[in-house]
Amino acid sequence: MRGFAIALLLALPGTGALAQGAAPAPAKPEMQENCPGLISQRSPVFRHVALQRDEARLTYVGHSTFLIESPRLVRIGTDYNDYVRPTIVPDIVTMNHAHSTHYTDRPDPGIKHVLRGWAGEEKPARIDIQEKDVRVRNVPTNIRRWDGGGTERHGNSIFIFEIAALCIAHLGHLHHTLNQQQLNEIGRVDVVLVPVDGSYTLDMEGMVEVLKSLKAPLMIPMHYFSSYTLDRFVQRIKQDWDVEISAVPSVVVSKSSLPQKPKLLVLPGH
């Protein structure tokens, strides 16, 4: 693929939307917008490829969940919940508080670090941990209350993963544009994982403003529910940046393989 290596990897038997060993759970309202099906029902099986010291692997599991892997085999599950999970137990999981499709009160006991991106409205969650070759930190943001009751302060976190000289930012359930203090806390970003539904999270033009302020060379959409919602965002992004559609749900990224011009890379999922 142009500009960076796509990993035809992962001897993962597919990415699932169920807690391991659990019966199927009903979809929450946030996930019911013409969902085309879970990626585990469609994705092929890939041969695992070992990562070099300067590489990180990202696999789109679905919804807002990615499996991120480091060269020293630290595995991270983002927005870990009871409905969409990697089939393996990660070493680190991050969560957000907007909806139950972004967190769980029943994380697998085998997870070493369970990082909740909220702590209460009086003071934000502050996270900064190191696990082998991975550093994880957060920048808190506010969210709208689901019941229409105003704003929940510090209910979301942007998680930043520092791996293999890369900074990967997961915007979580972002509901507002970023101020300069938040941008300063985030710092330089190489890869941004961005929710593109345009309604449950930030509206489309607001999200484009966020992406312009972050200036990441590689942007990967998530939280898009349907092909219509994704295509609407892709058509808007084409006004400013290149777009590439991947046939596989995983990509291996390194500093040297980042695109020369900003690019939206679409990984199959929902």
N, C-alpha and C positions, 0 to 999 in steps of 0.2 A: 504494500500500500504506500501511497505517497507520503513522504515526510517523516514517517516513523514506522516501527515494526509492529505488525499485528501478530499477536501470539495465537497460534492454533494450538492451544494448550489444554491444560486442565483435565486431568483424569477425574474430574468431579462428575458424578453421575447425573448432573442436572441440578438446577437451582430450584428449590421448592418453596411453596407458600405455606407450608404447614410446619408446626412445631414437630420436632423429630419424634416419631412414634405416636403422634396425637391424631385424633379424628379431625376431619375437615371442619373448619370454623366458618360461620357465615360471613360474607363480605360486609365490611362496614360501608356506610353511605359514601364515604370519600372514594371508595374503590369501585363504584358501580357504574361509572360513566363508560358504557360500551367496552368494558374490559375485554380485549381480544383473547385472553387466556394466559396462563402462567408460562413463563419462559421454560420451565422444566418440561412442559408438555410438547415443546417444539424444538428445543435446542439439540444439536448433534453432540456427540461425545468427542472431546478433543484430547489429543495426546499431551501430557504434561511436559513442558519445556522448562528446564532450570533457568532461573534468573541470574544475570550477571550482576556484579556489585553495583552498577550504576542504573539498574532497572527496577521498575515496580510494575506489577500486574494488576489491572482493574477488570473485574468481571461484573457485568450488570445482572443482578439477581432478579430485580423487578421492583416496581413502586419507587421507593427512595433508598433501596438497599443495594449496596455494592459489596463485593468481596475484594478487599485490597490486600495484596501480598508483597512482602519484602524479600530481598535476597536471602536473609537469614530465616526465612519461613515464618515470620510473624504474620498472622492472618487477622484481618480486621473486618467486622461486619457493621455497616453503617445503618442507622435508623432501624435497629434490630427490633423485631416485634413478633407477635404470635401468628402472623398470617403469611409473611414473606421472610424466609430465612435461607442462608446458605445451607447446603446439606452437610457440611462439616461444622464442627464446633470451633468458632474463632477464638483467638487468644484475647482479643479486645473487641468490645462492642460499644457503639455510641447510640444514643437515643435522643429524641426530641418529644415535646410534650403536647403538640397541637392536637393530635388524634391518636387513638390506640393503635392505628396502623403504623405508628412511628416509635412505639416503645412497648415494653412488656413489664409486668410485675413478676413474671416467672421466667427469668433468664436461665439458660442451662447452667447447672452448678459447675460444669467443667470450664466455664469462661473465667479467665484470670482477672480481667479488668472489665467491669461493667460501668460505663461512663454515662451518667445521666446529665443531659444538657440543661437542666433547670434545678433550682434549689429552693425557690420561693420568691415572692415578689419583693421581699425586703432586701435580699441580697442575691446577686447572680451566682450561678455555678462558676467556679474557677477551676479549670482542669489543666494540668501540665504534667504528663507522665512520660517516662522513657521505658521502652521494652526492647532490649537488644538494639537493633538498628532502626527503630521507629520512635519518633517523638509525636505525641498527640497533645494538642492544646485546643482551647476553644475561645470564641468571641461571642458573648451573649447578645441576643436581639429580642425584641418584643413580638408578641403574637396577638391577633384578634381572638377574643373568646368565641368559641364555637356557638354558644347560645345567644350571641349578639350583645352580650353584656359589657362591651368595651374592650379594653386592652389588658392583657396579662403581661406584666413586665417580666422580662428575662425568661420567657417561656420557651424560647428557641435558642439553640447554639449553632453557630457556624464552627464546624470542627476542621482543624488544619492538621494534616498528616505530613510530617517531614520524613521522607524516605529517599534514600539513594540520591541525595542532593536535590531532590524535587520537593516542592510544596504543593500539596493537593488539598483543595478546599471543598468541603461538602456544605452547601448552603442550608441544608435541612429544610424546614418548613418556613422559609423566609417570607415575611409579610410586609416589609417596608424597604425602601432604599437605604443605603448605608451612609452614615455621616463620616466626617474626616477622621474622627477619633477611632471609629470602628475600622476604617480602611487602614489606618496606621497600625492598629493592633494585628490585623490580618497580615499585613506586609505583602511581599512579593508572592504572587501565585503563578504556578506553572500550569496547573490543571484545575478546572473548576467544574464541580458536579452541580448542575443547576435545575431546579424544578421549573417546568415550563407549562403547567396546566392553565395558568392565566386567570384563575378564579379562586381556588382554595388557598393558593399562595399569592404572591405578588402578581399584579396585572402584567401583561406582556411588555408594554412600553417601560414600565418600572423595572422589569427584570433585564431588559436590554440596557437600561441606564446602569444597573448594577454591574453587568458584564463589561461595559465600557469603562467603568471606574476601576474594576479589578485588573483589566488588561492582560488576562491570561492567554497564552498562545493556543491552548487546547481547552475547549468547552465540551462537556458531555451532558446531554439532556437526560432528565429522569422525571418521574411523577407526571406522566402525560396520559395515562389511561387509555387513549384511543388513537388510531391513526389520524383521525381528523384533527385532534388537538395538537399532535406532534407536527403534522404538516403545516398547520397554521403558524406555528412558531418557526419552523424551518423556512417558510416563505418570507417571514419577516426578517430572519437572520441573514438571508441571502442578499438583502439590501446593503449589508455592511461587511459580511465575512463569507469565507468559503464554507461549504458544507460537504461532508463526506458521509455516505451511508455504508455502514459495515454489515457484512453478512454474518458475522459471528459476534457473540456477546462479550468478548474479551479483547483487551489490548495491552501490550507491553510498551511502556513509555520510559524513555531516558532523557536526560538533559540534551544530549546530542541529537535525538530523534524528534524533538518538538518541531512543529511546523514553523516555517519561516514567517508566515503570515497567520494571524489568528484564524482558527478553524473550529467549526462545530462538527464533532464526530458523533454520529447517531449509532448507538449499539442497540440491537434488537431486544425488545422486552415489552414493558407496559407501564 
